[in-house]
Amino acid sequence: MKKKVVVAVIIMIVVLGYVTFQAHTTPDMAIRTYLLISGHPFSALTTGITENQFQTELDRNSLECQNAKIYSLTRPPLDTSGNHLINCKVIKRGSQYYAEPYGEA
């Protein structure tokens, strides 16, 4: 019985480590992971993601310093304040990508 628990814990740690690493390998995966963690699992699976070139160009100076781009969601979920989460800023750090919400112009 003890061996099964230890094996199950080891498998869970390996799977969680793999998912955590894979969750930040592309901008799309970073946005989907952000949506999933922030409580929007349906949107994380179904929304389309496109690069918002207008917003990226508009805020080019600050985004270049952060090594970031702006992406738009085609089916945006509602955030905690009741507004639609339309844009996400994706920052590249090393080989990993991290997403966070971003306001509109």
C-alpha positions as CSV (number, residue, x, y, z in Angstrom):
1,M,0.0,0.0,0.0
2,K,2.8,2.4,0.9
3,K,4.6,1.7,-2.4
4,K,1.5,2.6,-4.4
5,V,1.1,5.9,-2.6
6,V,4.8,6.8,-3.2
7,V,4.6,5.8,-6.9
8,A,1.4,7.8,-7.3
9,V,3.0,10.9,-5.7
10,I,6.1,10.6,-8.0
11,I,3.9,10.2,-11.1
12,M,1.9,13.3,-10.1
13,I,5.1,15.3,-9.5
14,V,6.4,14.3,-12.9
15,V,3.2,15.1,-14.7
16,L,2.8,18.4,-13.0
17,G,6.4,19.4,-13.8
18,Y,5.9,18.4,-17.5
19,V,2.6,20.4,-17.7
20,T,4.1,23.4,-16.0
21,F,7.1,23.4,-18.4
22,Q,4.9,22.9,-21.5
23,A,2.4,25.5,-20.4
24,H,4.8,28.3,-21.2
25,T,6.5,27.1,-24.4
26,T,4.3,29.2,-26.8
27,P,2.3,32.4,-26.5
28,D,-0.9,30.6,-27.1
29,M,-0.2,28.0,-24.4
30,A,0.7,30.8,-21.9
31,I,-2.6,32.6,-22.6
32,R,-4.6,29.3,-22.3
33,T,-2.8,28.5,-19.0
34,Y,-3.5,32.0,-17.7
35,L,-7.2,31.6,-18.6
36,L,-7.4,28.2,-17.0
37,I,-5.7,29.3,-13.7
38,S,-7.8,32.4,-13.5
39,G,-11.0,30.4,-13.5
40,H,-12.1,30.4,-17.2
41,P,-11.6,26.7,-18.2
42,F,-14.2,26.8,-21.1
43,S,-12.6,29.9,-22.6
44,A,-9.2,28.4,-22.2
45,L,-10.2,25.5,-24.5
46,T,-12.5,27.3,-27.0
47,T,-11.3,30.9,-27.6
48,G,-9.2,31.8,-30.6
49,I,-6.1,33.8,-30.1
50,T,-4.7,36.4,-32.6
51,E,-1.9,38.9,-32.4
52,N,-3.2,42.4,-31.9
53,Q,-0.8,44.2,-34.2
54,F,-2.5,47.6,-33.8
55,Q,-2.2,47.6,-30.0
56,T,1.4,46.2,-30.1
57,E,2.4,49.0,-32.5
58,L,0.6,51.6,-30.5
59,D,2.6,50.7,-27.3
60,R,5.7,49.6,-29.1
61,N,8.2,51.5,-27.0
62,S,7.1,50.0,-23.6
63,L,6.5,46.5,-25.1
64,E,10.0,46.3,-26.7
65,C,11.6,47.0,-23.3
66,Q,9.6,44.2,-21.8
67,N,10.1,41.8,-24.8
68,A,6.3,41.5,-25.0
69,K,3.4,41.4,-27.5
70,I,-0.4,41.9,-27.3
71,Y,-2.8,39.1,-28.2
72,S,-6.6,39.3,-28.6
73,L,-9.1,36.7,-27.7
74,T,-11.9,36.0,-30.1
75,R,-14.4,34.8,-27.4
76,P,-13.3,36.8,-24.4
77,P,-14.5,35.8,-20.9
78,L,-15.7,38.2,-18.3
79,D,-13.1,39.2,-15.7
80,T,-13.7,39.8,-12.0
81,S,-14.9,43.4,-12.6
82,G,-17.5,42.3,-15.2
83,N,-15.6,43.5,-18.2
84,H,-14.5,41.4,-21.1
85,L,-10.9,40.2,-21.0
86,I,-10.1,41.0,-24.6
87,N,-6.4,41.6,-24.7
88,C,-3.5,39.7,-23.0
89,K,0.1,40.8,-22.8
90,V,2.6,38.0,-23.4
91,I,6.1,38.5,-22.1
92,K,9.0,36.3,-23.2
93,R,11.6,35.6,-20.5
94,G,14.3,33.3,-21.8
95,S,12.6,30.5,-23.6
96,Q,9.3,30.8,-21.6
97,Y,6.2,32.9,-22.2
98,Y,4.0,34.4,-19.5
99,A,0.6,36.0,-20.0
100,E,-1.3,38.7,-18.1
101,P,-4.4,40.8,-18.8
102,Y,-3.9,44.1,-20.8
103,G,-6.3,47.0,-21.2
104,E,-7.6,48.3,-24.5
105,A,-6.5,51.5,-26.4
